[in-house]
Amino acid sequence: MIFLPVKWPLGTRSYLFSSLLILLTASTSSWCRGTETTSPKASNGTPFPWNKMRLPEHIIPVHYNLMIHANLTTLTFEGTTAVEITVNQPTSAIILHSNHLQISKATLKNGAGERQSEEPLRILEYPPHEQIALLAPEPLVIGLPYTVVIDYAGNLSENFHGFYKSTYRTKEGEVRILASTQFEPTAARMAFPCFDEPAFKASFSVKIRREPRHFAISNMPLVKSVIVAEGLIEDHFDVTVKMSTYLVAFIISDFKSVSKMTKSGVKVSVYAVPDKINQADYALDAAVTLLEFYEDYFSIPYPLPKQDLAAIPDFQSGAMENWGLTTYRESALLFDAEKSSASSKLGITMIVSHELAHQWFGNLVTMEWWNDLWLNEGFAKFMEFVSVSVTHPELKVEDYFFGKCFNAMEVDALNSSHPVSTPVENPAQIREMFDDVSYEKGACILNMLRDYLGAEAFKNGIIQYLQKYSYKNTKNEDLWNSMASICPTDSAQRMDGFCSRSHRSSLSSHWQQEGLDVKTMMNTWTLQKGFPLITITVRGRNVHMKQEHYMKGADDTTETGYMWHVPLTFITSKSDSTHRFLLKTKTDVLILPEEVEWIKFNVGMNGYYIVHYEDDGWDSLTGLLKETHTAISSNDRASLINNAFQLVSIGKLPIEKALDLTLYLKHETEIMPVFQGLDELIPMYKLMEKRDMNEVETQFKAFLIRLLRNLIDKQTWTDDGSVSERMLRSQLLLLACVRRYQPCVQRAEGYFREWKEANGNLRLPSDVTLAVFAVGAQTSEGWDFLYKKYQSSLSNTEKNQIEFALCSSQNKEKLQWLLDQSFKGDIIKTQEFPDILRVIGRNPVGYPLAWQFLRENWNKLVEKFELGSSSIAYMVIGTTNQFSTRARLEEVKGFFSSLKENGSQLRCVQQTIETIEENIRWMDKNFDKIRLWLQNQEPELL
């Protein structure tokens, strides 16, 4: 699953990806916090025979026969589930999952053929654990085949999970209903009773009953359709491979499709509402290319005969990897060649590659339990970049990878972070695992391992892992054991479980150590939270290295004792070859062949660590950027900007030195250093907006525009150039217009006037549309016109651009109206609400409205988006984490502590409280220094 958080620009941490990507996701109720309930009572008051959240392991499902009949008029469904099971110890209680289903009958079939017997089962329900117990008159016998048959009914979910209702409006204005599924992580039990844990893999035969005006799709191809009554058709789908329940999917709709075949004969189809099927071609071509790439890369054929990609009009996350039927938010799949932006093309390509990577990592080989979710998500996130850099080289995705690591470090630097592999039990805790640590950090440490082992050795290791564990479940150590059995490309043969490397005189080619122990090394990255700060002190030819746990809010006395095996890389003023050193101890020393003017560690930001240069180390690097910034790569320049400001946060570097370093940006032209500079500088004035600091805030905003003015002035108002040039243009022009840089504002006003006079039918360059709409929305008449166009637009990019523009209004009444309407979901879809709330939460006029709305509607929000989901985390952080006053901190603490089990324990709440505390500390320490620093700048920068 992929989470599409921010499609919004400006003033968020992940500045670049805010404009590209989307959010993760994932019933609420008060979950029992402990692992066991002493003596649970079923809903009818009788004792329930199982007291754990996890299901017993002595009943194993082998095959499900599912029949689902959905009524899209009454918005209800009924079904029959027949599960073939075996038992490995005698038991008379069959425990499985069911949530919000009304079970009318359950029977147990024993044996086969004429000798088959059938007996009724007594049904007990235990809603706190979403479990049912089916009680047999006699204990089940080890080794005999049994089939449990359950008849049940339910309502189509009004939320985004389980078997849920979705709607769309045709060009003519007719509202049509469809039904789709979203089961990950724990919602298959909302559609059919099942053993809803990832390790209970089974095969599935699905039958769907529907009206003739609809059609159904599922994981496997249609085998036949049978008329079961007048106006009722039953579709029979082929039996699936062995898989987890969360990957089952079915859709009943009137979608249209386009299809192509891969070289190996897999039929790839894209499904969408009829009015948008003409936007499916780009994703279809990308999917065919990417599926062919993965078959070749993994050396394992895609095991199903087809791969469908379906664009669902209502979808909480970005996409979902159901085997053979991946589902997507429309904006994550559909590309309008006339109106879609460059960032939209990049985002769609990455999301499709993510879901298709899951067909191997996640579907073929699945984590045993959700504590190792990163084995699914970290790999899929990492493979996005591996695949797309080969299949779509023009997108240059490798340049953006390290931005993911900075996103992860933002939360991983907090005390409330968690190890990549961390224990979870109840559904809310499981949903919380779908975060930047599982996705982005997981991807970053895999990238670091690939850089360490070499691309070919890394690839051989994951192929061995996939082949060994196909159709099985794995734990963290299974991956490292597979990797450890593969020697790096330039290593000698394995000896005693290690790959040995001979020392050579050249630092550039080899890790400086005797052997490679992948498991021990990678455990330091997956079993403890956070990441290391490497401090470098140069003494002549000697380079002294020290590692410590980087943690915000910590004082000098805080010492976790964490140690990492850190694969260090560096370049120097005398050598642009990459040198390597594995730091396994708290301190170490390496000796250079000669003295150097400067040294830069973490080449290309391939390592998941940050670096501090003691003495005059930072001055040397700042001087290098000022004189010849192109002497190091754009990724290295961006990482210097990031690291400098991270060091300010923990008092290792004065704010003045970090700001001095950014002055070189007036000569910068590459996307990632510019975006990283904005990532660091914009939040500084966003903190000032939340306090009464108008004078310095205005000066700082002016400084930022002056710093980038040359680059802004060079931007053409076209769609010309590479993807990165186009994304840079879009964001720079938006920044300039939002900051009221007059040459930009005047040009945007002219474009908006022409577009409005043409009744919105004039084709604007898609790269400048965001800036044009943001300026146009500042008048009441312009805002109303944009909203009118929003209602009729069929382009997801255009709708997203209009949404952002509407949220940038300085009119409180209009902002409140947007919050109300998007939450209601009639005019603006509720799936857009988290984004709208967050953008208004970043608006200097709107942030009090967003915070108030979150508090007043908390229970409804949790009901709609689920406790622990990424959407809830996104909204909590989006409305509060730029607060920087003690009064707001007490407000936030007071509200969330009052929620008790309905939110107080959420990790995102701890994160935002820590962040606000850090903001207060940061502003108290640095505000006066910034004010003085601004006064000392040359007049042309103010």
GIVENTA-V950640 format. One record per residue. NEAR is the number of other C-alpha atoms within 12 Angstrom. Layout:
# GIVENTA-V950640
((NEAR) (NEAR))
This chain:
# GIVENTA-V950640
((54) (50) (45) (44) (49) (40) (41) (46) (45) (43) (42) (39) (39) (41) (39) (44) (41) (34) (40) (41) (39) (43) (44) (42) (45) (46) (40) (36) (24) (27) (28) (26) (21) (18) (18) (19) (22) (15) (15) (27) (23) (25) (19) (14) (12) (16) (20) (31) (29) (35) (27) (27) (31) (30) (34) (28) (22) (24) (33) (34) (40) (31) (33) (38) (34) (41) (33) (41) (39) (40) (30) (31) (16) (14) (23) (25) (34) (33) (34) (35) (37) (34) (38) (32) (38) (30) (27) (19) (19) (18) (25) (24) (31) (47) (42) (43) (38) (38) (38) (32) (36) (29) (32) (21) (25) (31) (29) (35) (29) (29) (22) (14) (10) (9) (9) (15) (17) (21) (22) (23) (30) (27) (35) (35) (35) (34) (31) (31) (43) (41) (40) (44) (41) (38) (29) (28) (18) (18) (21) (30) (21) (18) (17) (22) (27) (34) (35) (46) (35) (39) (31) (32) (31) (33) (30) (36) (35) (28) (34) (40) (40) (43) (45) (40) (35) (40) (34) (35) (26) (21) (16) (10) (13) (11) (16) (25) (31) (40) (48) (47) (51) (47) (42) (44) (44) (46) (43) (38) (39) (44) (48) (50) (50) (50) (45) (43) (40) (43) (32) (37) (35) (33) (30) (38) (36) (39) (40) (43) (38) (38) (28) (22) (18) (27) (30) (42) (47) (42) (44) (37) (31) (25) (19) (17) (23) (21) (17) (18) (12) (12) (15) (21) (26) (32) (35) (33) (29) (27) (27) (38) (31) (32) (42) (43) (45) (43) (46) (50) (48) (50) (45) (44) (38) (32) (35) (27) (30) (28) (27) (28) (23) (27) (18) (23) (19) (27) (31) (39) (37) (45) (42) (39) (35) (25) (27) (33) (31) (25) (36) (39) (29) (31) (47) (38) (32) (38) (44) (36) (30) (41) (47) (32) (31) (36) (27) (19) (28) (33) (22) (27) (26) (37) (28) (30) (26) (34) (42) (48) (53) (55) (45) (46) (46) (40) (48) (48) (46) (46) (47) (53) (46) (45) (46) (43) (44) (50) (51) (43) (45) (43) (51) (54) (53) (45) (39) (32) (24) (23) (32) (37) (44) (38) (43) (44) (42) (42) (48) (48) (42) (47) (50) (53) (50) (46) (49) (51) (47) (45) (47) (45) (45) (45) (49) (39) (39) (44) (40) (29) (35) (41) (36) (38) (45) (45) (49) (48) (47) (43) (44) (43) (44) (43) (46) (45) (39) (35) (39) (40) (25) (24) (28) (27) (18) (20) (31) (26) (34) (31) (32) (43) (41) (43) (39) (45) (44) (45) (36) (36) (42) (41) (39) (38) (39) (34) (32) (26) (36) (36) (37) (43) (38) (27) (19) (27) (29) (35) (38) (39) (37) (37) (40) (41) (48) (50) (48) (44) (46) (50) (41) (44) (49) (44) (42) (44) (45) (46) (38) (36) (40) (31) (32) (40) (38) (25) (23) (22) (26) (33) (31) (27) (34) (38) (30) (26) (37) (38) (22) (21) (26) (30) (31) (30) (35) (34) (29) (35) (25) (30) (39) (31) (28) (30) (40) (36) (30) (37) (33) (34) (25) (24) (28) (18) (20) (21) (18) (12) (20) (26) (28) (26) (25) (20) (20) (16) (14) (19) (28) (23) (24) (33) (36) (32) (25) (21) (29) (39) (34) (38) (26) (25) (34) (39) (28) (30) (41) (40) (27) (26) (35) (39) (46) (38) (38) (41) (36) (33) (30) (31) (24) (18) (19) (19) (32) (25) (32) (31) (35) (33) (36) (43) (37) (37) (29) (22) (17) (15) (10) (16) (15) (20) (19) (26) (31) (37) (37) (45) (42) (46) (39) (36) (29) (33) (23) (19) (23) (22) (21) (29) (32) (33) (35) (36) (30) (32) (22) (23) (23) (23) (25) (29) (23) (29) (18) (19) (18) (24) (23) (37) (46) (48) (45) (41) (35) (35) (42) (39) (44) (51) (47) (44) (44) (43) (33) (26) (17) (20) (30) (37) (26) (27) (39) (32) (22) (25) (33) (23) (18) (19) (30) (21) (24) (35) (26) (30) (33) (37) (42) (43) (46) (49) (43) (42) (42) (40) (40) (34) (33) (29) (36) (31) (27) (28) (29) (26) (34) (32) (31) (35) (38) (30) (37) (41) (33) (30) (42) (29) (23) (32) (30) (33) (36) (43) (41) (42) (48) (43) (45) (39) (38) (39) (40) (33) (33) (40) (40) (38) (40) (35) (32) (34) (26) (16) (22) (18) (17) (28) (31) (23) (27) (35) (33) (30) (36) (39) (38) (28) (34) (40) (31) (20) (28) (33) (23) (18) (29) (22) (30) (24) (29) (21) (19) (24) (30) (34) (31) (32) (43) (44) (43) (46) (46) (44) (44) (40) (38) (40) (36) (38) (32) (24) (28) (21) (21) (34) (27) (21) (28) (34) (28) (20) (30) (37) (26) (21) (25) (27) (14) (15) (17) (26) (16) (18) (23) (30) (30) (34) (41) (43) (46) (49) (45) (45) (52) (44) (45) (40) (39) (33) (23) (20) (19) (30) (33) (23) (28) (40) (33) (22) (27) (28) (26) (25) (27) (31) (33) (35) (40) (38) (33) (46) (45) (40) (43) (47) (42) (48) (48) (43) (38) (27) (23) (24) (17) (28) (39) (29) (26) (42) (40) (27) (22) (25) (30) (20) (23) (20) (26) (35) (34) (32) (41) (46) (43) (48) (46) (48) (49) (47) (45) (43) (42) (43) (38) (33) (25) (34) (38) (29) (34) (40) (35) (24) (34) (37) (26) (17) (21) (28) (23) (21) (34) (35) (25) (33) (39) (38) (42) (44) (44) (43) (46) (46) (44) (44) (43) (44) (39) (40) (41) (49) (42) (44) (43) (37) (29) (21) (16) (28) (27) (18) (22) (36) (26) (17) (25) (29) (19) (16) (22) (17) (21) (30) (36) (26) (26) (34) (36) (41) (38) (30) (34) (37) (40) (35) (38) (35) (32) (36) (36) (30) (26) (34) (33) (20) (20) (30) (28) (19) (22) (32) (29) (17) (25) (30) (20) (17) (22) (13) (13) (18) (24) (24))
